[in-house]
Amino acid sequence: MNALKNSVQLIGNLGKDPEIVQMDNGNKLAKFSLATSESYKNAQGEKVEDTQWHNIVAWGKTAEIVENYLIKGKQVAIEGKLVHRSYETKEGEKRYITEIKCNELLLLGK
């Protein structure tokens, strides 16, 4: 059960092309947004679609796969863990962000 403590699995579509960052140590970082959607009928019987956006980060070999194969609209399945962090803007404001650190990636669709 330890593997389930902080585990996220999502299937969705990329909202835009990934951003690739080359680190000083030679390691790569890939950042992209993933949209997951579900639909349901409301009390009036109307179909409602709910889309959630997720910030995904991938490092190393996974980042290289993202760089070489993922583009806007591509459907993927990811497995990873939730990471919460904070940073300071240029204006000195503290911001908080939740990301999913991608450990595994599966290309879906065409």
trRosetta pair geometry for C-beta under 8 A, 3 or more apart (Angstrom, degrees):
i j d omega theta_ij theta_ji phi_ij phi_ji
1 4 5.4 -54 -166 33 60 115
1 5 7.5 87 142 -49 73 80
2 5 5.9 -23 -166 -15 46 116
3 7 6.3 44 149 -61 69 138
4 7 5.3 -73 -134 17 40 129
6 81 4.4 52 130 -150 102 111
6 82 5.9 -116 -166 37 99 83
7 79 7.2 -15 -167 -169 90 91
7 80 7.9 155 -151 91 50 25
7 81 6.3 -44 -94 -94 35 78
8 78 7.7 4 110 108 94 94
8 79 7.1 160 85 -155 55 44
8 80 5.4 -22 61 71 101 70
8 81 6.2 148 9 -109 96 23
8 82 5.9 104 -37 -46 130 79
8 100 5.2 -99 80 -133 151 121
9 77 7.2 2 -173 -177 87 94
9 78 7.3 -179 -145 90 46 51
9 79 5.1 -8 -101 -104 80 78
10 34 6.1 106 121 123 139 143
10 36 5.6 -101 -161 -68 108 134
10 54 6.3 -98 -112 31 175 164
10 77 7.1 177 92 -150 45 54
10 78 5.4 -3 58 54 89 92
10 100 7.3 29 5 156 133 177
11 36 7.0 98 75 -116 50 101
11 75 7.1 22 179 -178 86 96
11 76 7.3 -158 -142 101 57 37
11 77 4.6 -21 -96 -99 84 81
11 78 8.0 169 -83 17 38 63
11 108 6.8 31 -151 -4 105 161
12 34 4.2 107 81 169 130 96
12 35 5.1 -179 -179 78 120 41
12 36 4.1 -86 -83 -74 122 67
12 37 7.4 120 -127 -2 92 70
12 54 7.1 134 33 29 161 116
12 75 7.1 -149 120 -140 21 68
12 76 7.1 -18 64 59 57 70
13 34 7.1 145 69 -155 26 65
13 35 5.3 -24 62 56 81 97
13 73 5.8 -17 -176 -156 116 34
13 74 6.7 158 -148 77 70 30
13 75 5.2 -39 -90 -90 78 66
13 76 7.8 125 -107 16 32 71
14 17 7.4 62 146 -94 135 24
14 18 7.1 -70 -145 -52 139 79
14 32 5.5 -38 -135 172 105 130
14 33 7.0 106 -158 75 59 58
14 34 6.3 -42 -95 -100 48 63
14 35 7.8 86 -178 12 3 85
14 70 5.8 126 -54 177 154 108
14 71 6.9 171 72 109 147 26
14 72 5.4 -128 107 -124 106 34
14 73 6.2 -36 63 16 86 22
14 74 5.1 23 12 48 118 80
14 76 7.0 49 -42 7 93 114
15 32 7.5 160 40 174 79 81
15 33 4.1 -29 34 90 124 111
15 34 7.1 -142 -13 -83 91 13
15 35 5.3 104 -68 -31 97 106
15 53 6.6 15 -48 -130 150 109
15 72 6.9 -39 124 -137 23 86
16 32 7.2 -158 70 -147 68 82
16 33 6.4 45 25 38 87 106
16 72 5.0 -17 -140 -97 29 109
17 32 7.7 -96 144 -115 25 109
17 70 7.7 142 -147 118 57 80
17 71 5.5 -21 -106 -145 86 62
17 72 5.1 -56 -50 -36 63 90
18 30 4.9 -1 174 -169 135 102
18 31 6.6 149 -164 71 79 40
18 32 4.0 -57 -104 -67 81 116
18 66 5.0 119 -94 157 176 109
18 67 6.7 -112 85 -88 133 48
18 70 5.4 64 -20 91 123 119
19 30 7.2 148 76 -158 49 51
19 31 4.6 -16 60 61 102 97
19 32 7.0 171 16 -72 69 62
20 28 6.2 -19 -166 -167 96 111
20 29 7.3 149 -159 81 47 52
20 30 5.5 -18 -102 -102 71 75
20 63 6.9 123 -132 173 88 102
20 66 7.5 167 -88 100 97 103
20 67 4.8 56 -94 -102 142 109
21 28 7.0 146 77 -161 51 59
21 29 4.3 -14 60 62 103 103
21 30 7.8 -170 21 -76 73 29
21 31 7.2 35 -7 -5 109 105
22 26 7.6 -25 -173 -140 89 28
22 28 6.0 -30 -104 -104 56 76
23 26 6.8 -31 77 43 83 21
23 27 4.5 -4 44 65 129 82
23 28 6.9 -154 5 -84 88 22
23 29 6.3 82 -44 -14 104 103
27 59 6.5 -1 171 -170 117 95
27 60 6.0 -42 -150 -81 96 65
27 63 7.9 86 167 39 74 148
28 59 7.2 153 85 -158 57 47
28 60 6.7 138 52 -91 78 13
28 63 4.0 -170 108 109 101 135
28 64 5.9 109 53 -61 148 73
28 67 6.8 -51 167 -33 150 139
29 57 6.5 -20 -169 -165 96 100
29 58 7.4 149 -159 78 48 48
29 59 5.8 -17 -104 -104 67 70
29 63 5.7 -104 -128 -116 12 150
30 57 7.0 151 81 -158 55 49
30 58 4.4 -11 58 59 105 98
30 59 7.8 -156 21 -69 75 26
30 62 7.3 -127 33 116 124 77
30 63 3.8 170 -11 -139 100 79
30 66 3.8 120 162 82 169 146
30 67 6.0 -134 -91 -49 123 79
30 70 8.0 99 178 48 142 134
31 55 7.2 -15 -165 -172 95 89
31 56 7.1 154 -155 85 47 57
31 57 5.4 -14 -100 -103 74 76
32 56 5.3 -19 68 63 75 105
32 66 6.7 -158 -10 -167 132 128
32 70 6.7 -63 -67 129 170 143
33 53 5.5 -7 -175 -169 115 103
33 54 6.8 148 -159 73 62 45
33 55 6.1 -34 -102 -99 74 53
33 56 7.0 159 -105 15 20 87
34 53 7.3 145 74 -157 42 53
34 54 4.7 -25 62 62 94 100
34 56 5.3 52 -12 -22 115 128
34 76 7.2 -90 -120 62 122 104
34 78 6.9 -111 -75 10 168 136
34 100 8.0 -48 31 46 129 134
35 51 5.4 -8 -169 -171 107 111
35 52 7.2 151 -154 76 55 43
35 53 5.7 -26 -97 -98 71 68
35 54 7.8 179 -80 18 24 78
36 51 7.1 157 80 -153 39 59
36 52 5.1 -15 61 59 92 95
36 54 6.8 35 -4 -9 106 118
37 49 5.8 0 -170 -177 114 102
37 50 6.8 157 -152 81 62 46
37 51 4.6 -23 -96 -98 89 78
37 52 7.7 180 -81 19 41 66
38 49 7.5 168 88 -152 31 60
38 50 5.5 -15 63 59 79 96
39 47 5.7 9 179 -174 120 96
39 48 6.5 165 -153 83 70 43
39 49 4.6 -31 -95 -98 94 70
39 50 7.2 166 -92 15 39 70
40 47 7.6 163 89 -148 23 56
40 48 5.8 -22 67 60 71 93
40 50 7.4 2 16 -2 99 112
41 45 5.5 -9 -179 -148 121 37
41 46 6.6 149 -151 69 72 28
41 47 5.8 -42 -94 -90 71 51
41 48 7.1 134 -120 11 20 84
42 45 7.2 -57 69 10 63 16
42 46 5.3 -8 39 57 105 85
42 48 5.2 69 -39 -21 103 129
54 100 5.7 10 169 0 118 127
55 97 6.7 -36 59 178 161 110
55 98 7.1 137 44 93 113 54
55 99 4.6 -72 103 -113 105 77
55 100 6.9 153 85 15 55 74
56 78 6.3 -54 -131 -167 140 177
56 80 7.3 139 -140 17 91 159
56 99 6.9 138 -110 -172 16 87
56 100 5.1 -29 -108 68 69 98
56 102 5.4 43 -174 -43 105 116
57 83 7.7 -54 41 46 124 137
57 99 5.1 26 -3 164 110 139
57 100 7.3 167 24 79 68 46
57 101 5.6 -30 72 -109 95 60
57 102 6.7 -168 83 8 38 88
58 62 4.1 -118 -176 118 115 109
58 63 4.6 170 109 -75 90 65
58 65 7.8 -79 146 57 151 93
58 66 5.2 140 59 -24 144 141
58 101 7.6 130 -92 -167 42 55
58 102 4.1 -34 -85 61 93 119
58 105 6.9 3 -110 -48 148 133
59 62 6.4 45 59 53 42 105
59 63 5.5 -17 -150 -30 13 119
59 101 7.6 -8 -5 -160 105 98
60 63 5.9 121 49 17 26 102
60 64 7.3 -51 140 -6 41 98
61 64 5.4 -50 -151 32 38 115
61 65 6.7 41 150 -20 66 99
62 65 5.7 -49 -153 32 36 113
62 66 6.5 40 147 -20 65 103
62 102 5.7 -173 157 108 144 104
62 103 7.2 -134 -69 -162 159 19
62 104 7.5 -117 -109 -102 127 21
62 105 5.8 130 -152 -5 98 121
63 66 5.4 -50 -150 35 35 116
63 67 6.3 40 151 -23 66 104
64 67 5.5 -50 -146 34 33 115
64 68 6.2 21 159 -11 65 111
65 68 6.1 -65 -144 43 27 103
65 69 5.8 -24 175 22 66 119
65 70 7.8 64 129 -17 68 101
65 105 5.9 166 102 71 137 139
66 69 7.1 -84 -129 52 15 80
66 70 4.9 -29 -157 20 60 130
66 102 7.9 104 -62 76 130 154
66 105 6.9 -138 -67 -110 84 172
67 70 7.7 10 -31 38 10 90
69 74 7.6 145 139 -164 75 165
69 107 6.0 -73 148 -86 137 139
70 74 5.1 -147 -145 60 67 149
70 76 6.7 -19 -109 -49 117 141
70 107 7.8 -146 -79 -105 79 100
71 74 5.4 104 55 -27 60 117
74 107 7.2 -44 173 -143 119 89
74 109 6.8 -169 -160 58 59 134
75 107 8.0 98 87 -172 62 53
75 108 4.3 -68 111 82 101 105
75 109 4.0 107 40 -22 115 127
76 105 6.0 -20 -174 -164 126 90
76 106 6.5 147 -165 75 71 51
76 107 5.9 -39 -109 -109 84 43
76 108 5.9 171 -102 16 25 92
77 105 7.5 147 81 -160 56 42
77 106 4.2 -8 58 58 102 108
77 108 5.9 84 -19 -36 89 122
78 100 6.9 105 119 124 134 133
78 102 4.9 -66 -161 -124 122 107
78 104 6.9 155 -158 85 50 59
78 105 5.6 -9 -106 -105 77 68
78 106 7.6 -161 -72 24 36 72
79 102 7.4 94 68 -152 40 64
79 103 5.7 -55 100 62 83 95
79 104 4.3 9 48 52 106 104
79 105 8.0 -140 25 -61 70 36
80 100 4.6 111 84 165 131 91
80 101 4.9 -173 -175 85 120 49
80 102 4.4 -81 -67 -101 136 32
80 103 4.9 153 -104 1 65 79
80 104 7.4 -164 -60 30 68 61
81 100 7.0 162 77 -154 23 67
81 101 5.5 -13 57 52 78 98
81 103 7.1 48 -7 -25 86 118
82 98 6.3 -15 -164 -170 99 103
82 99 7.7 145 -155 80 51 39
82 100 6.1 -39 -94 -101 50 68
82 101 8.0 148 -124 12 2 81
83 98 7.2 155 80 -157 46 54
83 99 5.1 -22 64 66 98 87
83 100 7.2 149 16 -110 85 18
83 101 5.0 63 -20 -27 129 107
84 96 7.0 -1 -173 -174 94 100
84 97 7.5 169 -150 88 52 44
84 98 5.2 -22 -99 -101 75 78
85 96 7.5 173 94 -150 35 60
85 97 6.0 -16 65 62 78 87
85 99 7.3 -14 19 13 106 109
86 94 5.8 7 178 -176 122 96
86 95 6.5 162 -156 84 71 43
86 96 4.9 -33 -99 -97 86 67
86 97 7.4 151 -99 16 36 72
87 94 7.7 164 87 -151 28 56
87 95 5.7 -20 64 62 75 94
87 97 7.2 -1 11 6 103 116
88 92 6.2 -15 -178 -144 112 34
88 93 6.9 155 -156 75 64 35
88 94 5.6 -35 -99 -96 74 58
88 95 7.3 154 -104 16 22 80
89 92 6.8 -41 71 27 76 19
89 93 4.5 6 31 52 118 89
89 94 8.0 -132 4 -64 81 14
89 95 6.0 75 -41 -18 96 119
102 105 5.9 37 170 -64 128 99
